[in-house]
Amino acid sequence: DPLEIPYPPLAYLAVFPLLYTDARLSYEIVTVISVLAFGLAALIVPLLAGNGMHGALPSVTFCFVTGLTSYALQFELERGQFNVVAISLCMLGIYIFHHRPKYRYLGYLLFCASIQLKIYPCLFVVLFVTDWSKWTRNLSRLAALATFNFALLFVLGLDRFIEMVQVLVRYSGGRGVWVGNHSIQSFANLLAGSVPGQTA
């Protein structure tokens, strides 16, 4: 049977060392990394990117503090997820790309790492465009990022790639609809009462 979790293969390799620790320690490690990643994504990167913006500190601090107490972060920590880690890598990569051009390749690698943890950071690829009038340069950059990330999906072989695609197709068909799934599709189906045995 295909694996039930549709993560890219490198995500499995990233958490592989945690198999050599007990479950409690693994959970603590993931929690600490997630909280640090949240600080990076919600406080440090916005402050660095807003350098010179007068009055950025109060609004960034407000978002950081309210985010710390948000349901979304609590759910992330409770479930041992790593969405916050993926987004923080993505944001840091974009920041480096735009504000530290000397280290652009590091920005690309961080962005690719975020995609290989969770696929959805690929939506932020348009933020790697610097000048929309230079479309050939932009297209070649985006094509290189897409090719590199697609190639990384095969690091554990063709069979694992096919399993990942099968699970993604199954999830998009509604199999993952339950009260813990926060997708729009799940919300709509639960609200409409179209999921047997589940209450909205």
C-alpha positions as CSV (number, residue, x, y, z in Angstrom):
1,D,0.0,0.0,0.0
2,P,1.2,3.5,-0.7
3,L,2.2,5.6,2.2
4,E,-0.7,7.7,3.6
5,I,1.2,11.0,4.0
6,P,1.9,12.9,0.8
7,Y,5.2,14.5,1.7
8,P,8.1,14.8,-0.8
9,P,10.8,12.2,-0.4
10,L,13.3,14.6,1.1
11,A,10.9,15.4,4.0
12,Y,11.3,11.7,5.1
13,L,15.1,12.0,4.9
14,A,15.0,15.2,6.9
15,V,13.2,13.6,9.9
16,F,15.0,10.2,9.5
17,P,17.5,11.0,12.4
18,L,14.5,11.4,14.8
19,L,13.9,7.6,14.4
20,Y,17.0,7.1,16.6
21,T,15.5,9.0,19.6
22,D,12.4,8.2,21.6
23,A,9.1,9.6,20.7
24,R,9.0,12.2,23.4
25,L,12.4,13.6,22.6
26,S,11.5,13.7,18.9
27,Y,8.4,15.6,19.6
28,E,10.4,18.1,21.8
29,I,13.0,18.6,19.1
30,V,10.3,19.3,16.4
31,T,8.5,21.6,18.8
32,V,11.6,23.7,19.6
33,I,12.5,23.8,15.9
34,S,9.0,24.9,15.0
35,V,8.9,27.7,17.7
36,L,12.3,29.0,16.5
37,A,11.1,28.8,12.9
38,F,8.0,30.8,13.9
39,G,10.2,33.5,15.5
40,L,12.3,33.6,12.3
41,A,9.2,33.8,10.0
42,A,7.0,36.2,12.1
43,L,9.6,38.4,13.7
44,I,13.2,38.3,12.4
45,V,12.6,38.2,8.6
46,P,9.9,40.9,8.7
47,L,12.1,43.2,10.8
48,L,15.1,42.6,8.5
49,A,13.0,43.1,5.3
50,G,11.3,46.2,6.8
51,N,14.7,47.8,7.8
52,G,14.3,51.5,7.3
53,M,10.5,51.3,7.5
54,H,9.5,53.7,10.2
55,G,7.2,52.2,12.8
56,A,7.6,48.6,11.6
57,L,8.5,47.2,15.0
58,P,5.1,47.7,16.7
59,S,3.1,46.0,13.9
60,V,5.6,43.2,13.5
61,T,5.7,42.6,17.3
62,F,1.9,42.6,17.4
63,C,1.7,40.0,14.7
64,F,4.4,37.9,16.4
65,V,2.7,38.0,19.8
66,T,-0.8,37.2,18.5
67,G,0.7,34.5,16.3
68,L,2.3,32.8,19.3
69,T,-1.2,32.4,20.9
70,S,-3.0,31.6,17.6
71,Y,-4.9,28.3,17.1
72,A,-3.0,27.6,13.9
73,L,0.4,27.6,15.8
74,Q,-1.0,25.5,18.6
75,F,-2.4,23.0,16.1
76,E,0.9,22.9,14.4
77,L,2.8,22.2,17.6
78,E,0.2,19.7,18.9
79,R,0.4,17.6,15.7
80,G,4.2,17.9,15.3
81,Q,3.8,19.4,11.9
82,F,6.5,21.3,10.1
83,N,4.6,23.9,8.0
84,V,6.1,26.7,10.0
85,V,9.6,25.4,9.3
86,A,8.8,25.2,5.6
87,I,7.4,28.7,5.4
88,S,10.3,30.2,7.4
89,L,12.8,28.6,5.0
90,C,10.8,30.0,2.1
91,M,10.7,33.5,3.6
92,L,14.3,33.5,4.5
93,G,15.2,32.3,1.0
94,I,13.1,35.1,-0.6
95,Y,14.7,37.7,1.8
96,I,18.2,36.6,0.9
97,F,17.4,36.6,-2.8
98,H,16.2,40.3,-2.7
99,H,18.3,41.8,0.1
100,R,21.6,39.9,-0.1
101,P,22.2,39.3,-3.8
102,K,25.7,38.1,-3.1
103,Y,24.2,35.0,-1.4
104,R,21.4,34.3,-3.9
105,Y,22.2,30.7,-4.3
106,L,21.8,30.2,-0.6
107,G,18.3,31.8,-1.0
108,Y,17.5,29.4,-3.8
109,L,18.6,26.4,-1.7
110,L,16.5,27.5,1.3
111,F,13.5,28.0,-1.0
112,C,14.0,24.5,-2.6
113,A,14.4,23.0,0.9
114,S,11.0,24.5,1.8
115,I,9.4,22.9,-1.2
116,Q,10.9,19.6,-0.4
117,L,9.4,19.7,3.1
118,K,5.9,20.7,1.9
119,I,5.1,21.1,-1.7
120,Y,2.9,24.3,-1.4
121,P,5.8,26.8,-0.9
122,C,6.3,26.5,-4.7
123,L,3.4,29.0,-5.0
124,F,5.9,31.7,-3.8
125,V,8.2,31.2,-6.8
126,V,6.9,34.4,-8.4
127,L,8.6,36.3,-5.6
128,F,11.9,35.4,-7.2
129,V,11.2,37.8,-10.0
130,T,13.1,41.1,-9.7
131,D,12.2,42.9,-12.9
132,W,9.1,41.9,-14.7
133,S,10.3,43.5,-18.0
134,K,13.2,41.0,-18.2
135,W,11.0,38.0,-18.9
136,T,13.7,35.8,-20.5
137,R,15.9,36.0,-17.4
138,N,12.9,35.4,-15.1
139,L,11.6,32.5,-17.1
140,S,15.1,30.8,-17.1
141,R,15.4,31.3,-13.3
142,L,11.9,29.9,-12.7
143,A,12.5,27.0,-15.0
144,A,15.8,26.2,-13.3
145,L,14.1,26.2,-9.9
146,A,11.2,24.1,-11.2
147,T,13.6,21.6,-12.8
148,F,15.8,21.3,-9.7
149,N,12.8,20.8,-7.4
150,F,11.2,18.2,-9.7
151,A,14.4,16.3,-9.9
152,L,14.6,16.2,-6.1
153,L,11.3,14.4,-6.0
154,F,13.1,11.3,-7.3
155,V,15.8,11.1,-4.7
156,L,14.2,8.0,-3.2
157,G,13.5,6.5,-6.6
158,L,10.7,6.3,-9.1
159,D,8.5,4.1,-6.9
160,R,8.4,6.6,-4.0
161,F,7.6,9.4,-6.4
162,I,4.7,7.4,-7.9
163,E,3.4,6.7,-4.3
164,M,3.6,10.4,-3.5
165,V,1.6,11.3,-6.6
166,Q,-1.0,8.5,-5.9
167,V,-1.5,9.8,-2.3
168,L,-1.8,13.4,-3.5
169,V,-4.4,12.4,-6.1
170,R,-6.3,10.4,-3.5
171,Y,-6.3,13.4,-1.0
172,S,-7.4,15.8,-3.7
173,G,-10.3,13.4,-4.4
174,G,-11.7,14.1,-0.9
175,R,-10.4,11.0,1.0
176,G,-8.7,13.3,3.6
177,V,-11.9,15.0,4.6
178,W,-12.2,14.9,8.4
179,V,-12.5,17.3,11.3
180,G,-8.8,17.7,11.6
181,N,-8.3,18.7,8.0
182,H,-8.4,22.4,7.6
183,S,-8.8,22.6,3.9
184,I,-11.7,24.5,2.3
185,Q,-13.0,21.3,0.8
186,S,-13.1,19.6,4.1
187,F,-14.7,22.6,5.8
188,A,-17.4,22.8,3.1
189,N,-18.2,19.1,3.2
190,L,-18.3,18.9,7.0
191,L,-20.5,22.0,7.1
192,A,-22.9,20.6,4.5
193,G,-23.1,17.3,6.4
194,S,-22.0,15.3,3.4
195,V,-19.4,13.3,5.4
196,P,-21.0,10.2,7.0
197,G,-20.3,9.8,10.7
198,Q,-18.7,13.3,11.1
199,T,-20.2,16.4,12.7
200,A,-19.2,19.9,11.8
